[in-house]
Amino acid sequence: MHTIAAISTPNAVGGIAVIRISGSNAFAVAERIFKPFNNKKISDMEGYTCCYGIAHDNNERIDDCILTAFKAPHSYTGEDVIEISCHGGLFISKKILRTALKNGAENAEAGEFTKRAFMNGKLDLTQAEAVMDIISAKSDMELKIAEELREGAAFKKARNCSDKLVKILGDLAAWADYPEEDIPEVEPNQLAEELKTVRNELFSLVENYDAGRIIREGVSTVIVGKPNVGKSTLFNCLAGCERSIVTDISGTTRDVVEESVRIGDIILRLSDTAGIHETQDIIEGIGIGIAEKMIDSSELVIAVFDGSCPCTEDDLKLIDRIKNKKSLAVINKSDAEQVFDSEMIKSKNIPIVYISAKENNIEQLNIAVQNLFKINSEIFSSVPAANERQKRCIEKALESVDNAVNMLKNGEFLDAVTVVIDEAEQYLLELTGEKITETVVNEVFSRFCVGK
């Protein structure tokens, strides 16, 4: 493989920047662009050691740097790796990278360092995917899940199921291929029980997928209600800053305002929308149309009602629209005299909380959101599938195992059952990356940042 290089730190000014070089010529490239102050050859350095020196371009000094050497196979990628830590200016780090590229390295593609770690057997595919989950973690629970996946939790589960299927396939093959030998006959009922054990283990990997996805990606949430019920004030309370314009003038919000906020371990991807009501204003009507579409597409609807005003026809229409959605009814302005009749909301079994957005008294809303999604550490006693690719592989394996069990119940030939069990095994190998196409591998690592 060619030797690659990239800046592995964020594209921003900071204390230091790191230029990573990986490949069989990494040490040779480093010797052309870096002079240690001790005058020793970089190629003579031991792995996991550092030296202090000058990064240069044809002997023109660029910066004082620290060079760290990693020798194959004991590196992140499994190849020879050099990391040059320089002062964290954008110009300096990019100049050192350009110098490395002029001296034998090639630009790394997105995720190519981790891809090489996978190709060189340093990580399985589920572990490699967990690297980006660690980088993008936004909560303690999200980080915990990503770290467990990085340690191989999903791989170990899948491998355990795979080993059991391989044993079953071995028993079936031996019994079918060597009938003259003294090999115990495969008993369908016992075989079905063994398959059910595999099925239960696979199911534990996908049963909490939605909860894991919520923690990783957040919940698309729309705040809706009539004009002037306090939607924008609530939005600003949750966002912790004034993102939406708040006035006493009806119809102030006409476009969608978006922000992400964290409540406990849950990220809400909030959208503040135009007040929903009958209007002849063309521009306002467009905003209302967008709000109504977002009710249908969002995972959570926070419907805001004015507790100081009677329930109106617009309120009743909104209640009816959200009755089959995951939603919360927020009765705002609890600091004022309450005249809003909430019986219609209760009749639709929509959870109700009472708040005063103006007074920033929204604790009950925070509690209600966490209760609604029931995210807690007990859910993840079994680490869930991390993404749609993993979920798809496990679901296909599950389907094949279920088919095999049903075939045994129906008395079908064991040769046919064997084919279906082998399908399940192939899906598990696809999950771990032990048998996977180059197209899928490239798609997985294309989501990574350059330099990782």
C-alpha positions in Angstrom: 0.0 0.0 0.0 1.1 3.6 -0.6 2.1 5.8 2.3 -0.6 8.2 3.3 -0.6 11.4 5.4 -3.2 13.8 6.9 -3.7 16.2 9.7 -5.4 14.3 12.4 -6.4 17.2 14.6 -9.4 19.5 14.0 -9.2 22.0 11.2 -8.9 24.9 13.7 -6.3 26.9 15.6 -5.2 25.1 18.8 -2.3 24.4 21.1 -0.9 21.7 18.9 -1.6 20.0 15.6 -0.7 16.4 14.6 0.3 15.3 11.2 0.0 11.5 10.8 1.9 9.5 8.2 1.3 5.7 7.8 2.8 3.1 5.4 5.9 1.2 4.6 7.7 4.5 3.6 6.6 6.5 6.6 10.0 6.6 8.2 11.7 7.5 4.9 9.3 10.4 4.4 9.9 11.6 7.9 13.6 11.6 7.4 13.3 13.9 4.4 11.2 16.5 6.3 12.4 16.3 9.9 15.8 16.8 11.6 16.1 15.5 15.2 18.2 17.8 17.4 20.2 14.7 18.6 21.2 14.0 15.0 20.1 10.4 15.2 18.4 8.7 12.3 14.6 8.4 12.6 14.8 4.9 11.0 16.9 3.8 14.0 14.2 4.9 16.5 12.4 2.3 18.6 8.7 2.1 18.4 6.7 4.1 21.0 9.6 6.7 21.3 9.8 10.4 20.6 12.4 12.9 19.5 12.5 16.7 19.4 13.6 18.5 16.2 12.7 20.7 13.3 10.2 20.2 10.5 11.7 21.6 7.3 11.1 22.0 3.6 14.4 21.6 1.7 16.2 22.7 4.9 13.9 25.8 5.3 12.8 25.7 8.9 9.0 25.3 9.4 8.5 24.7 13.1 10.0 23.0 16.2 8.1 19.7 16.6 7.9 16.4 18.5 8.1 13.3 16.3 6.6 10.0 17.6 7.5 6.7 16.0 5.4 3.6 15.9 6.7 0.5 14.2 4.6 -2.2 12.4 2.7 -4.1 13.6 2.5 -2.3 16.9 0.6 0.8 15.7 -3.0 2.0 15.2 -3.0 1.0 11.5 -0.7 -2.0 11.9 1.9 -0.2 9.6 4.9 2.0 10.3 3.4 5.3 11.6 5.0 8.7 12.2 3.1 11.4 14.1 4.6 15.0 14.0 3.2 17.3 16.7 3.7 21.0 15.8 2.3 24.3 17.0 -1.4 24.4 16.3 -1.6 27.0 13.6 -3.5 26.1 10.4 -0.8 27.5 8.2 2.0 25.6 10.0 0.2 22.2 10.1 -0.9 22.4 6.4 2.7 23.4 5.3 4.1 20.4 7.1 1.5 18.2 5.5 2.2 19.6 2.0 5.9 19.0 2.6 5.2 15.3 3.5 3.2 15.0 0.3 6.0 16.5 -1.8 8.4 13.9 -0.3 6.6 10.6 -1.0 3.3 10.5 0.9 -0.1 10.7 -0.6 -3.3 12.4 0.8 -5.2 10.1 3.0 -8.9 9.5 2.1 -11.7 9.9 4.7 -11.3 7.2 7.3 -8.3 5.6 5.6 -6.2 5.2 8.7 -8.9 3.3 10.5 -9.7 1.4 7.2 -6.1 0.2 7.2 -6.4 -0.8 10.9 -9.4 -3.0 9.8 -7.6 -4.4 6.7 -4.5 -5.2 8.8 -6.6 -7.1 11.5 -6.2 -4.5 14.2 -9.9 -3.9 14.4 -13.0 -5.8 13.3 -15.6 -3.8 11.4 -17.9 -3.2 14.4 -14.9 -1.9 16.4 -13.9 0.3 13.5 -17.4 1.8 13.3 -17.3 2.5 17.0 -14.3 4.8 16.5 -16.5 7.5 15.0 -19.1 6.9 17.7 -16.5 7.7 20.3 -15.4 10.8 18.5 -19.0 12.1 18.1 -20.2 11.1 21.6 -22.2 13.8 23.3 -23.2 12.2 26.6 -21.7 9.8 29.2 -24.1 7.0 28.1 -23.3 7.4 24.4 -19.6 7.3 25.2 -20.1 4.2 27.3 -21.8 2.4 24.5 -19.2 3.4 22.0 -16.4 2.3 24.2 -17.9 -1.1 24.8 -18.4 -1.5 21.0 -14.7 -0.4 20.5 -13.7 -3.1 23.0 -15.4 -5.6 20.8 -18.8 -6.2 22.6 -20.8 -6.6 19.4 -18.0 -8.7 17.8 -17.9 -11.1 20.7 -21.7 -11.6 20.7 -21.7 -12.2 17.0 -18.7 -14.5 17.1 -20.3 -16.5 19.9 -23.5 -17.0 17.8 -21.3 -17.7 14.7 -19.4 -20.4 16.6 -22.6 -22.1 17.6 -23.9 -22.0 14.1 -20.7 -23.4 12.8 -20.9 -26.3 15.3 -24.5 -27.0 14.2 -23.4 -26.9 10.5 -20.5 -29.3 11.3 -22.8 -31.8 13.0 -25.2 -31.7 10.1 -22.4 -32.1 7.5 -20.8 -35.0 9.4 -24.1 -36.8 9.7 -25.0 -36.3 6.1 -21.6 -37.0 4.5 -20.5 -39.9 6.6 -23.6 -42.1 7.1 -21.5 -45.2 7.4 -19.6 -43.8 10.4 -20.9 -44.1 14.0 -22.1 -40.5 14.2 -25.1 -39.6 16.3 -28.2 -38.7 14.3 -29.2 -35.0 14.3 -32.4 -34.8 16.4 -34.7 -32.0 15.0 -36.1 -30.9 18.3 -32.7 -30.6 19.9 -31.4 -28.7 16.9 -34.4 -26.3 17.1 -33.6 -25.6 20.8 -30.0 -24.8 19.9 -31.1 -22.5 17.2 -33.5 -20.7 19.6 -30.6 -20.0 21.9 -28.7 -18.4 19.0 -31.9 -16.4 18.1 -32.2 -15.0 21.7 -28.6 -13.8 21.7 -29.0 -12.1 18.3 -32.3 -10.5 19.4 -30.5 -8.9 22.4 -28.3 -7.0 19.9 -31.3 -5.3 18.1 -34.0 -5.1 20.8 -32.6 -1.8 22.1 -31.5 -0.4 18.7 -34.0 2.5 18.8 -33.0 3.5 22.3 -29.3 3.5 21.2 -30.1 5.4 18.0 -31.9 8.1 20.1 -28.8 8.5 22.3 -26.5 8.7 19.3 -28.5 10.7 16.9 -31.1 12.5 19.1 -34.8 12.9 18.7 -36.3 15.1 15.9 -38.6 17.3 17.9 -41.1 20.0 16.8 -42.6 22.6 19.0 -46.1 23.5 17.8 -49.2 25.4 19.0 -51.2 28.5 18.2 -49.6 31.9 17.9 -48.5 33.6 21.2 -48.8 30.5 23.4 -45.1 30.7 24.3 -43.5 28.3 21.8 -40.5 30.5 21.1 -40.0 31.4 24.8 -40.0 27.6 25.5 -37.6 27.0 22.6 -35.2 29.7 24.0 -35.5 28.2 27.5 -34.5 24.7 26.2 -31.8 26.1 24.0 -30.3 28.2 26.8 -30.2 31.3 24.6 -32.4 33.6 22.5 -32.6 31.7 19.2 -36.2 32.6 18.5 -37.6 36.1 18.4 -40.2 36.6 21.2 -42.8 39.4 21.0 -46.4 40.0 22.0 -47.2 40.3 18.3 -49.1 37.3 16.9 -47.3 35.4 14.0 -43.8 36.6 14.8 -42.3 33.2 14.0 -42.8 32.4 10.3 -39.8 30.2 9.5 -38.5 27.2 11.2 -35.7 27.8 13.8 -33.6 24.8 14.8 -31.3 24.0 17.7 -30.0 20.8 19.5 -30.4 20.6 23.2 -29.5 17.9 25.7 -31.9 16.7 28.4 -30.2 14.1 30.6 -28.8 11.5 28.1 -31.2 12.6 25.3 -30.5 15.0 22.5 -33.5 16.9 21.2 -33.1 18.2 17.7 -35.6 21.1 18.3 -37.6 23.0 15.7 -39.6 26.1 16.6 -42.4 26.6 14.1 -45.0 29.2 13.0 -48.2 29.3 15.1 -50.9 27.0 13.7 -54.2 28.7 13.0 -56.4 29.9 10.2 -54.9 32.8 8.3 -55.2 34.7 5.1 -51.6 35.8 5.1 -49.8 33.9 2.3 -46.3 34.0 3.9 -47.6 33.0 7.3 -49.6 30.3 5.6 -46.5 28.8 4.1 -44.9 28.7 7.6 -48.0 27.0 9.0 -47.9 24.4 6.2 -44.3 23.6 7.1 -45.2 23.2 10.7 -48.0 20.8 9.9 -45.7 18.7 7.8 -43.1 18.6 10.6 -45.7 17.2 13.0 -46.0 14.1 10.7 -42.2 13.7 10.2 -40.9 14.4 13.7 -40.3 11.7 16.3 -41.6 13.9 19.2 -44.2 16.6 19.1 -44.3 19.2 22.0 -47.7 20.8 21.7 -47.9 24.1 23.6 -51.2 25.5 25.0 -51.9 28.7 26.8 -53.1 27.9 30.3 -54.4 31.4 30.8 -56.9 31.2 27.9 -59.8 28.9 27.1 -59.4 26.0 24.8 -60.2 27.0 21.2 -61.1 25.3 18.0 -57.5 25.6 16.8 -56.3 23.8 20.0 -58.9 21.0 19.5 -57.7 20.5 15.9 -54.0 20.3 17.1 -54.9 17.8 19.9 -56.7 15.6 17.3 -53.7 15.8 14.9 -51.1 14.7 17.5 -53.2 12.0 19.2 -51.4 9.1 17.4 -47.9 10.6 17.7 -45.4 10.4 20.4 -46.2 13.7 22.0 -46.3 15.9 25.1 -48.9 18.5 25.9 -47.3 21.5 27.5 -49.7 23.8 29.4 -47.8 27.1 29.5 -48.1 30.2 31.7 -48.7 28.3 34.9 -47.8 31.5 36.7 -51.1 33.0 35.6 -54.7 32.1 36.5 -55.5 28.8 34.8 -58.7 28.6 32.6 -57.6 26.1 29.9 -59.7 22.9 30.0 -57.3 20.0 29.5 -60.0 17.2 29.5 -59.8 16.7 25.8 -56.0 16.2 26.0 -56.5 13.7 28.8 -59.1 11.8 26.8 -56.5 11.2 24.1 -54.0 9.8 26.6 -51.4 12.5 25.8 -49.0 13.2 28.7 -49.5 16.7 30.2 -47.0 19.0 32.0 -47.5 22.4 33.4 -44.8 25.0 33.0 -44.0 28.7 32.9 -41.6 29.3 30.1 -41.4 33.0 31.0 -40.2 32.1 34.5 -37.9 29.3 33.0 -39.8 26.8 35.1 -39.6 23.8 32.8 -38.2 21.1 35.1 -41.4 19.0 34.7 -41.0 19.0 30.9 -37.4 17.7 31.2 -38.6 14.9 33.5 -41.5 14.1 31.1 -39.1 13.8 28.1 -36.8 11.4 29.9 -39.7 9.3 31.1 -41.3 9.3 27.6 -38.2 7.6 26.1 -37.2 5.6 29.3 -33.5 5.9 28.6 -31.5 4.3 31.4 -28.3 2.2 31.9 -30.3 -1.0 32.5 -31.5 -0.9 28.9 -27.9 -1.4 27.7 -27.1 -4.5 29.8 -26.7 -5.9 26.2 -24.9 -3.4 23.9 -27.2 -2.6 21.0 -26.4 -2.6 17.3 -24.6 0.6 16.5 -26.0 1.5 13.1 -28.3 0.5 10.3 -25.7 -1.7 8.6 -25.2 -3.8 11.8 -28.9 -3.9 12.5 -29.6 -5.1 8.9 -27.1 -7.9 9.2 -28.4 -9.1 12.6 -32.1 -8.9 11.4 -31.2 -11.0 8.3 -29.4 -13.5 10.5 -32.4 -13.6 12.8 -34.8 -14.2 9.9 -32.7 -17.1 8.6 -32.5 -18.7 12.1 -36.3 -18.3 12.5 -36.8 -19.9 9.1 -34.7 -22.8 10.0 -36.6 -23.4 13.3 -39.9 -23.2 11.3 -38.6 -25.7 8.7 -37.7 -28.1 11.5 -41.2 -27.8 13.0 -42.7 -28.6 9.5 -40.5 -31.6 9.1 -38.5 -30.4 6.1 -35.3 -32.2 5.0 -32.2 -31.3 7.0 -30.3 -30.5 3.7 -32.7 -27.6 3.2 -32.4 -26.5 6.8 -28.6 -26.5 6.5 -28.8 -24.1 3.6 -30.8 -21.6 5.7 -28.5 -21.9 8.7 -25.5 -21.3 6.5 -27.2 -18.0 5.3 -27.4 -16.9 8.9 -23.7 -17.6 9.3 -22.9 -15.6 6.2 -24.8 -12.5 7.6 -22.8 -12.7 10.9 -19.6 -12.8 8.9 -20.8 -9.7 7.1 -21.5 -8.0 10.4 -18.0 -8.5 11.7 -16.4 -7.7 8.3 -14.9 -11.2 8.0 -16.8 -11.6 4.7 -17.8 -8.4 3.1 -17.5 -6.6 -0.2 -15.1 -3.8 -0.9 -18.1 -1.6 -1.8 -19.5 -2.0 1.7 -16.1 -1.4 3.3 -15.6 1.8 1.3 -19.1 3.0 2.3 -18.5 2.4 6.0 -15.2 4.4 6.1 -16.5 7.2 3.8 -18.4 8.5 6.9 -15.1 9.0 8.8 -13.2 12.3 8.9 -9.9 12.6 7.1 -7.1 11.9 9.4 -8.8 9.2 11.4 
